[in-house]
Amino acid sequence: MIQKLFKDGIEIDYNAAKGHLSITSNDISKVLDTLVEFQSVIERIMNVFPPVEWYEFNIHSRVYSSAHSLDVTPVADSKLIALLNETTGLSVKPYTWSICAHGNGIPQKPLNTIPDWMHLSYGPYVKNPRDHYMNLVYRRRNLDDVKLVIKKHDEIIKDVADSTIGGE
């Protein structure tokens, strides 16, 4: 059963069957405050907070640039580009890029079940060629690690923009 609560611009979804808790807001500070408040309430009711497999921060951002998105060239395999140029008869270029990090070894299970995970995607925002999108998923077993990334999300966005589109 999924429970949904709405409060002051915050949406809280709790799926007891899967043990998933999602807190969504356009105001990131509200997400952290709500999580702390939620944990406190649960601890008072149950005398202990239930075990958590992992915490996840998932943010979607738009980044403005004076550079047109098709003037920005993400790193790509030049052999693949040459092959696709020849095969398609078009001038092919990289359009988006994505990186990930995970625990030790190559994962042997679905990526959405790995507790220590990071995935970052960056590319043109289709509706406006001067905007770019960024999606960051950061998942850790330790809440303090996730809180640190949440607090540094503006810095992360700036670093990614500076390294890919020259920042603006």
N, C-alpha and C positions, 0 to 999 in steps of 0.2 A: 504494500500500500504506500502510495506517495502522498506526503503531506506538503501543502504549500501554504506559506505565510507571507504576508506583505506588510511592511512597516517602514514608514518614512523613506520611501525611495529604495527600499531593499527588498529583494525577493529571496526567501529561504525555501529550499526544496529539500525534503528529507525522504529518502527511500529506505525504509527499515529492512526490507527484504534483501537489499544489496549492501546496506550499510553505507550509503552515499549521502553526504551532506553537501549542498551547494548553496553558497551565499553570493548573490549577484547584485551589483550596484554600479552606477556610473561614478560614484565617489569611492575610491579605493580605501580611504581612511574609514569609511563606514563599514566596509567589509571586515577589516581587522577588528574594529570595535564590536561589531555584531558577533564575530566568532568568539571573542573573549567573553562577551555577555552570555552567549549561548552555552559555552562550556561551563560557566559559573552556575547557570540555572540547572543544567543537567547534573552537575556534581552535587548541588543542594538536594535535588530530587532523589538521586540514586546513591548518594554518598561517594560516588566514584564516577569518573568520566569513562565511558566504554572505550575499549581499545580501538585505535585508529590505525588502519593499514598504511595510509599515507595522507598527506595534505597536498593540494594542488592549487597553483595559481595559474589562471588562464586569462590572458589579456589580448584584446584585439585593439590595435591602434592605427590611426592614420597619421602620416608624417608628410608635411608639405615640403616641397623642394622647388627651387627655381629651375632645376634641371628637368627636362622632359623625361618621363620614365623610359622611353625607348633610346635615349641618349646615354643611359646608365647601363653598363655592361657587367653583369655578375660574372664571376669566374666560371669557366666551363671547359670541357674537354675539346680542344681544337680539332682533334681527329673526328670526333662526332659531328661537330659543326660543319666541317668540310664534307663529310659523308652526306649529311642532310642537305647541304647546299646543292650537291651534285644530284642527289636523289629527287629532291622536290623542285629544283630549278628556281628556288627562291633564295633570297639572302637571309639565312637563318642566323639568329643571335639568341643568346640566353635572355630569359624574360624574368624569371624569379630564381631565388635560391633558398635553400633550406639546410639547416644543420641540426644535429641531435647529439645528445650525450646520454649514456646509460651506465649502469653498474658494470661490474667485471664481466668480460666475455660477451660473445654474441648472444643476444636474447633468443631463447628457444620457445617463447610463449608470446601471445599477442602483446603488442607494444603498449596497449592501453591497460595492461595489467602489471606493468613493471613499476615498482614503487620508487625507484631512484631514476628519474627520467627528466630530460630537458629537450624541447623541440622548439626551434625558432624558424619561422618562415618570413620571407621579406620579398616584396615585389610591387609592381605597379598596381595602383588602385584604378580599376578599369573605367569607372565613371569620370575620373578626372586625371589626365595624364601627368599633372604636376604633383599629384598626391601618390603616396606609396602606402602600402599596408604592412603591418607587422603583426604576427601572432606569436606569442610566447607562451609555452606550456612548461611550467616548472613544477615537478612533483618530487617530494622527499618524505621520508618517514618522520623527520624531525621538523616540528612546526617552526622552531626558531630559524631554521635554514630558509624556509618559505617566507617567513616574515621579513627576513633580511632582503630577499629578492623583491618582495612587494615594496619595501621602502626605497629600493634602488631602481625601481622600474623606469623612472624618468631618465636616469643616467644610462640605463641599458638601451633605451630607445635612442637617445642622443648618440651613444657610441656606435650603434648599428647604422644609424643614418649617416654619421660622419664617415664611417668606413665604406659605405656603399654608394652614397650619392653626394658626398662632400658636405653634408650637413647644411641646414638652412635655418 
